Amino acid sequence: MKLLLDENLSRRIVPFLQTAFPGSTQIALSGLESASDSEIWQYAKDNGFVIVSRDSDFQERSLVAGHPPQVVWLKIPNRSKTVVLNILLEHRAEIEQALTEQNLACVELSHHD
């Protein structure tokens, strides 16, 4: 399962995701920094990515359009790169189960200190 991180998530965590989520990247690294949500959605769909975002936009789109692509919605305030990375890595099994086994359009994750 490869992740496409939204522009609101740091591209600097991409290398640290490769073991758990091989092939993952970030919007700016994919040349999509000025792309619309529709263009990002289509790119993810065409290239087999799961979109990861802190915004509700993609979660809302998944309700209307269905999937693919699937979405991981990080319901967290603006946090450090380390916190975001740890959330994704710590919840890897939950993400894979929800998206692969349960075939959900979106999985919501939050972080409690």
MODELLER restraints for C-alpha pairs under 7 A, 6 or more apart:
rsr = mdl.restraints
at = mdl.atoms
rsr.add(forms.Gaussian(group=physical.xy_distance, feature=features.Distance(at['CA:1:A'], at['CA:21:A']), mean=5.62, stdev=0.5))
rsr.add(forms.Gaussian(group=physical.xy_distance, feature=features.Distance(at['CA:1:A'], at['CA:22:A']), mean=6.90, stdev=0.5))
rsr.add(forms.Gaussian(group=physical.xy_distance, feature=features.Distance(at['CA:2:A'], at['CA:21:A']), mean=5.14, stdev=0.5))
rsr.add(forms.Gaussian(group=physical.xy_distance, feature=features.Distance(at['CA:2:A'], at['CA:22:A']), mean=5.73, stdev=0.5))
rsr.add(forms.Gaussian(group=physical.xy_distance, feature=features.Distance(at['CA:2:A'], at['CA:23:A']), mean=5.24, stdev=0.5))
rsr.add(forms.Gaussian(group=physical.xy_distance, feature=features.Distance(at['CA:2:A'], at['CA:24:A']), mean=4.55, stdev=0.5))
rsr.add(forms.Gaussian(group=physical.xy_distance, feature=features.Distance(at['CA:2:A'], at['CA:49:A']), mean=5.35, stdev=0.5))
rsr.add(forms.Gaussian(group=physical.xy_distance, feature=features.Distance(at['CA:2:A'], at['CA:50:A']), mean=6.22, stdev=0.5))
rsr.add(forms.Gaussian(group=physical.xy_distance, feature=features.Distance(at['CA:3:A'], at['CA:21:A']), mean=6.69, stdev=0.5))
rsr.add(forms.Gaussian(group=physical.xy_distance, feature=features.Distance(at['CA:3:A'], at['CA:24:A']), mean=4.48, stdev=0.5))
rsr.add(forms.Gaussian(group=physical.xy_distance, feature=features.Distance(at['CA:3:A'], at['CA:25:A']), mean=6.31, stdev=0.5))
rsr.add(forms.Gaussian(group=physical.xy_distance, feature=features.Distance(at['CA:3:A'], at['CA:49:A']), mean=5.35, stdev=0.5))
rsr.add(forms.Gaussian(group=physical.xy_distance, feature=features.Distance(at['CA:3:A'], at['CA:50:A']), mean=4.79, stdev=0.5))
rsr.add(forms.Gaussian(group=physical.xy_distance, feature=features.Distance(at['CA:3:A'], at['CA:51:A']), mean=5.91, stdev=0.5))
rsr.add(forms.Gaussian(group=physical.xy_distance, feature=features.Distance(at['CA:3:A'], at['CA:52:A']), mean=6.52, stdev=0.5))
rsr.add(forms.Gaussian(group=physical.xy_distance, feature=features.Distance(at['CA:4:A'], at['CA:24:A']), mean=5.88, stdev=0.5))
rsr.add(forms.Gaussian(group=physical.xy_distance, feature=features.Distance(at['CA:4:A'], at['CA:25:A']), mean=5.17, stdev=0.5))
rsr.add(forms.Gaussian(group=physical.xy_distance, feature=features.Distance(at['CA:4:A'], at['CA:26:A']), mean=5.20, stdev=0.5))
rsr.add(forms.Gaussian(group=physical.xy_distance, feature=features.Distance(at['CA:4:A'], at['CA:27:A']), mean=6.55, stdev=0.5))
rsr.add(forms.Gaussian(group=physical.xy_distance, feature=features.Distance(at['CA:4:A'], at['CA:49:A']), mean=5.72, stdev=0.5))
rsr.add(forms.Gaussian(group=physical.xy_distance, feature=features.Distance(at['CA:4:A'], at['CA:50:A']), mean=5.85, stdev=0.5))
rsr.add(forms.Gaussian(group=physical.xy_distance, feature=features.Distance(at['CA:4:A'], at['CA:51:A']), mean=4.80, stdev=0.5))
rsr.add(forms.Gaussian(group=physical.xy_distance, feature=features.Distance(at['CA:4:A'], at['CA:52:A']), mean=5.95, stdev=0.5))
rsr.add(forms.Gaussian(group=physical.xy_distance, feature=features.Distance(at['CA:5:A'], at['CA:25:A']), mean=6.28, stdev=0.5))
rsr.add(forms.Gaussian(group=physical.xy_distance, feature=features.Distance(at['CA:5:A'], at['CA:26:A']), mean=4.38, stdev=0.5))
rsr.add(forms.Gaussian(group=physical.xy_distance, feature=features.Distance(at['CA:5:A'], at['CA:27:A']), mean=6.07, stdev=0.5))
rsr.add(forms.Gaussian(group=physical.xy_distance, feature=features.Distance(at['CA:5:A'], at['CA:51:A']), mean=6.07, stdev=0.5))
rsr.add(forms.Gaussian(group=physical.xy_distance, feature=features.Distance(at['CA:5:A'], at['CA:52:A']), mean=4.85, stdev=0.5))
rsr.add(forms.Gaussian(group=physical.xy_distance, feature=features.Distance(at['CA:5:A'], at['CA:53:A']), mean=6.34, stdev=0.5))
rsr.add(forms.Gaussian(group=physical.xy_distance, feature=features.Distance(at['CA:6:A'], at['CA:26:A']), mean=6.25, stdev=0.5))
rsr.add(forms.Gaussian(group=physical.xy_distance, feature=features.Distance(at['CA:6:A'], at['CA:27:A']), mean=5.68, stdev=0.5))
rsr.add(forms.Gaussian(group=physical.xy_distance, feature=features.Distance(at['CA:6:A'], at['CA:51:A']), mean=6.91, stdev=0.5))
rsr.add(forms.Gaussian(group=physical.xy_distance, feature=features.Distance(at['CA:6:A'], at['CA:52:A']), mean=5.89, stdev=0.5))
rsr.add(forms.Gaussian(group=physical.xy_distance, feature=features.Distance(at['CA:6:A'], at['CA:53:A']), mean=5.07, stdev=0.5))
rsr.add(forms.Gaussian(group=physical.xy_distance, feature=features.Distance(at['CA:7:A'], at['CA:26:A']), mean=6.98, stdev=0.5))
rsr.add(forms.Gaussian(group=physical.xy_distance, feature=features.Distance(at['CA:7:A'], at['CA:27:A']), mean=5.72, stdev=0.5))
rsr.add(forms.Gaussian(group=physical.xy_distance, feature=features.Distance(at['CA:7:A'], at['CA:28:A']), mean=6.70, stdev=0.5))
rsr.add(forms.Gaussian(group=physical.xy_distance, feature=features.Distance(at['CA:7:A'], at['CA:33:A']), mean=6.93, stdev=0.5))
rsr.add(forms.Gaussian(group=physical.xy_distance, feature=features.Distance(at['CA:8:A'], at['CA:53:A']), mean=6.94, stdev=0.5))
rsr.add(forms.Gaussian(group=physical.xy_distance, feature=features.Distance(at['CA:8:A'], at['CA:54:A']), mean=6.87, stdev=0.5))
rsr.add(forms.Gaussian(group=physical.xy_distance, feature=features.Distance(at['CA:10:A'], at['CA:81:A']), mean=6.39, stdev=0.5))
rsr.add(forms.Gaussian(group=physical.xy_distance, feature=features.Distance(at['CA:11:A'], at['CA:26:A']), mean=5.50, stdev=0.5))
rsr.add(forms.Gaussian(group=physical.xy_distance, feature=features.Distance(at['CA:13:A'], at['CA:81:A']), mean=6.57, stdev=0.5))
rsr.add(forms.Gaussian(group=physical.xy_distance, feature=features.Distance(at['CA:13:A'], at['CA:85:A']), mean=6.39, stdev=0.5))
rsr.add(forms.Gaussian(group=physical.xy_distance, feature=features.Distance(at['CA:14:A'], at['CA:24:A']), mean=6.49, stdev=0.5))
rsr.add(forms.Gaussian(group=physical.xy_distance, feature=features.Distance(at['CA:14:A'], at['CA:25:A']), mean=5.73, stdev=0.5))
rsr.add(forms.Gaussian(group=physical.xy_distance, feature=features.Distance(at['CA:14:A'], at['CA:26:A']), mean=6.99, stdev=0.5))
rsr.add(forms.Gaussian(group=physical.xy_distance, feature=features.Distance(at['CA:17:A'], at['CA:24:A']), mean=6.82, stdev=0.5))
rsr.add(forms.Gaussian(group=physical.xy_distance, feature=features.Distance(at['CA:18:A'], at['CA:24:A']), mean=6.37, stdev=0.5))
rsr.add(forms.Gaussian(group=physical.xy_distance, feature=features.Distance(at['CA:20:A'], at['CA:89:A']), mean=7.00, stdev=0.5))
rsr.add(forms.Gaussian(group=physical.xy_distance, feature=features.Distance(at['CA:27:A'], at['CA:33:A']), mean=5.86, stdev=0.5))
rsr.add(forms.Gaussian(group=physical.xy_distance, feature=features.Distance(at['CA:41:A'], at['CA:69:A']), mean=6.94, stdev=0.5))
rsr.add(forms.Gaussian(group=physical.xy_distance, feature=features.Distance(at['CA:44:A'], at['CA:50:A']), mean=6.65, stdev=0.5))
rsr.add(forms.Gaussian(group=physical.xy_distance, feature=features.Distance(at['CA:44:A'], at['CA:51:A']), mean=6.82, stdev=0.5))
rsr.add(forms.Gaussian(group=physical.xy_distance, feature=features.Distance(at['CA:44:A'], at['CA:69:A']), mean=5.94, stdev=0.5))
rsr.add(forms.Gaussian(group=physical.xy_distance, feature=features.Distance(at['CA:45:A'], at['CA:68:A']), mean=5.57, stdev=0.5))
rsr.add(forms.Gaussian(group=physical.xy_distance, feature=features.Distance(at['CA:45:A'], at['CA:69:A']), mean=4.78, stdev=0.5))
rsr.add(forms.Gaussian(group=physical.xy_distance, feature=features.Distance(at['CA:49:A'], at['CA:69:A']), mean=6.45, stdev=0.5))
rsr.add(forms.Gaussian(group=physical.xy_distance, feature=features.Distance(at['CA:50:A'], at['CA:69:A']), mean=5.74, stdev=0.5))
rsr.add(forms.Gaussian(group=physical.xy_distance, feature=features.Distance(at['CA:50:A'], at['CA:70:A']), mean=5.02, stdev=0.5))
rsr.add(forms.Gaussian(group=physical.xy_distance, feature=features.Distance(at['CA:50:A'], at['CA:71:A']), mean=5.48, stdev=0.5))
rsr.add(forms.Gaussian(group=physical.xy_distance, feature=features.Distance(at['CA:51:A'], at['CA:70:A']), mean=6.37, stdev=0.5))
rsr.add(forms.Gaussian(group=physical.xy_distance, feature=features.Distance(at['CA:51:A'], at['CA:71:A']), mean=4.75, stdev=0.5))
rsr.add(forms.Gaussian(group=physical.xy_distance, feature=features.Distance(at['CA:51:A'], at['CA:72:A']), mean=6.11, stdev=0.5))
rsr.add(forms.Gaussian(group=physical.xy_distance, feature=features.Distance(at['CA:52:A'], at['CA:71:A']), mean=5.88, stdev=0.5))
rsr.add(forms.Gaussian(group=physical.xy_distance, feature=features.Distance(at['CA:52:A'], at['CA:72:A']), mean=4.67, stdev=0.5))
rsr.add(forms.Gaussian(group=physical.xy_distance, feature=features.Distance(at['CA:52:A'], at['CA:73:A']), mean=5.97, stdev=0.5))
rsr.add(forms.Gaussian(group=physical.xy_distance, feature=features.Distance(at['CA:53:A'], at['CA:72:A']), mean=6.52, stdev=0.5))
rsr.add(forms.Gaussian(group=physical.xy_distance, feature=features.Distance(at['CA:53:A'], at['CA:73:A']), mean=5.30, stdev=0.5))
rsr.add(forms.Gaussian(group=physical.xy_distance, feature=features.Distance(at['CA:53:A'], at['CA:74:A']), mean=5.94, stdev=0.5))
rsr.add(forms.Gaussian(group=physical.xy_distance, feature=features.Distance(at['CA:54:A'], at['CA:73:A']), mean=5.75, stdev=0.5))
rsr.add(forms.Gaussian(group=physical.xy_distance, feature=features.Distance(at['CA:54:A'], at['CA:74:A']), mean=4.69, stdev=0.5))
rsr.add(forms.Gaussian(group=physical.xy_distance, feature=features.Distance(at['CA:54:A'], at['CA:75:A']), mean=5.88, stdev=0.5))
rsr.add(forms.Gaussian(group=physical.xy_distance, feature=features.Distance(at['CA:54:A'], at['CA:76:A']), mean=6.65, stdev=0.5))
rsr.add(forms.Gaussian(group=physical.xy_distance, feature=features.Distance(at['CA:56:A'], at['CA:73:A']), mean=6.92, stdev=0.5))
rsr.add(forms.Gaussian(group=physical.xy_distance, feature=features.Distance(at['CA:58:A'], at['CA:71:A']), mean=6.73, stdev=0.5))
rsr.add(forms.Gaussian(group=physical.xy_distance, feature=features.Distance(at['CA:59:A'], at['CA:71:A']), mean=6.33, stdev=0.5))
rsr.add(forms.Gaussian(group=physical.xy_distance, feature=features.Distance(at['CA:59:A'], at['CA:73:A']), mean=6.51, stdev=0.5))
rsr.add(forms.Gaussian(group=physical.xy_distance, feature=features.Distance(at['CA:59:A'], at['CA:106:A']), mean=6.28, stdev=0.5))
rsr.add(forms.Gaussian(group=physical.xy_distance, feature=features.Distance(at['CA:62:A'], at['CA:105:A']), mean=6.03, stdev=0.5))
rsr.add(forms.Gaussian(group=physical.xy_distance, feature=features.Distance(at['CA:62:A'], at['CA:106:A']), mean=6.90, stdev=0.5))
rsr.add(forms.Gaussian(group=physical.xy_distance, feature=features.Distance(at['CA:66:A'], at['CA:105:A']), mean=6.28, stdev=0.5))
rsr.add(forms.Gaussian(group=physical.xy_distance, feature=features.Distance(at['CA:67:A'], at['CA:105:A']), mean=5.61, stdev=0.5))
rsr.add(forms.Gaussian(group=physical.xy_distance, feature=features.Distance(at['CA:70:A'], at['CA:105:A']), mean=4.86, stdev=0.5))
rsr.add(forms.Gaussian(group=physical.xy_distance, feature=features.Distance(at['CA:70:A'], at['CA:106:A']), mean=5.68, stdev=0.5))
rsr.add(forms.Gaussian(group=physical.xy_distance, feature=features.Distance(at['CA:71:A'], at['CA:105:A']), mean=6.29, stdev=0.5))
rsr.add(forms.Gaussian(group=physical.xy_distance, feature=features.Distance(at['CA:71:A'], at['CA:106:A']), mean=4.54, stdev=0.5))
rsr.add(forms.Gaussian(group=physical.xy_distance, feature=features.Distance(at['CA:71:A'], at['CA:107:A']), mean=6.40, stdev=0.5))
rsr.add(forms.Gaussian(group=physical.xy_distance, feature=features.Distance(at['CA:72:A'], at['CA:106:A']), mean=5.69, stdev=0.5))
rsr.add(forms.Gaussian(group=physical.xy_distance, feature=features.Distance(at['CA:72:A'], at['CA:107:A']), mean=4.99, stdev=0.5))
rsr.add(forms.Gaussian(group=physical.xy_distance, feature=features.Distance(at['CA:72:A'], at['CA:108:A']), mean=5.93, stdev=0.5))
rsr.add(forms.Gaussian(group=physical.xy_distance, feature=features.Distance(at['CA:73:A'], at['CA:107:A']), mean=6.19, stdev=0.5))
rsr.add(forms.Gaussian(group=physical.xy_distance, feature=features.Distance(at['CA:73:A'], at['CA:108:A']), mean=4.74, stdev=0.5))
rsr.add(forms.Gaussian(group=physical.xy_distance, feature=features.Distance(at['CA:73:A'], at['CA:109:A']), mean=6.17, stdev=0.5))
rsr.add(forms.Gaussian(group=physical.xy_distance, feature=features.Distance(at['CA:74:A'], at['CA:108:A']), mean=6.05, stdev=0.5))
rsr.add(forms.Gaussian(group=physical.xy_distance, feature=features.Distance(at['CA:74:A'], at['CA:109:A']), mean=4.98, stdev=0.5))
rsr.add(forms.Gaussian(group=physical.xy_distance, feature=features.Distance(at['CA:74:A'], at['CA:110:A']), mean=5.89, stdev=0.5))
rsr.add(forms.Gaussian(group=physical.xy_distance, feature=features.Distance(at['CA:75:A'], at['CA:108:A']), mean=6.67, stdev=0.5))
rsr.add(forms.Gaussian(group=physical.xy_distance, feature=features.Distance(at['CA:75:A'], at['CA:109:A']), mean=5.81, stdev=0.5))
rsr.add(forms.Gaussian(group=physical.xy_distance, feature=features.Distance(at['CA:75:A'], at['CA:110:A']), mean=4.82, stdev=0.5))
rsr.add(forms.Gaussian(group=physical.xy_distance, feature=features.Distance(at['CA:76:A'], at['CA:110:A']), mean=5.57, stdev=0.5))
rsr.add(forms.Gaussian(group=physical.xy_distance, feature=features.Distance(at['CA:76:A'], at['CA:111:A']), mean=6.24, stdev=0.5))
rsr.add(forms.Gaussian(group=physical.xy_distance, feature=features.Distance(at['CA:95:A'], at['CA:107:A']), mean=6.68, stdev=0.5))
rsr.add(forms.Gaussian(group=physical.xy_distance, feature=features.Distance(at['CA:98:A'], at['CA:104:A']), mean=5.74, stdev=0.5))
rsr.add(forms.Gaussian(group=physical.xy_distance, feature=features.Distance(at['CA:98:A'], at['CA:107:A']), mean=6.52, stdev=0.5))
rsr.add(forms.Gaussian(group=physical.xy_distance, feature=features.Distance(at['CA:99:A'], at['CA:105:A']), mean=6.86, stdev=0.5))
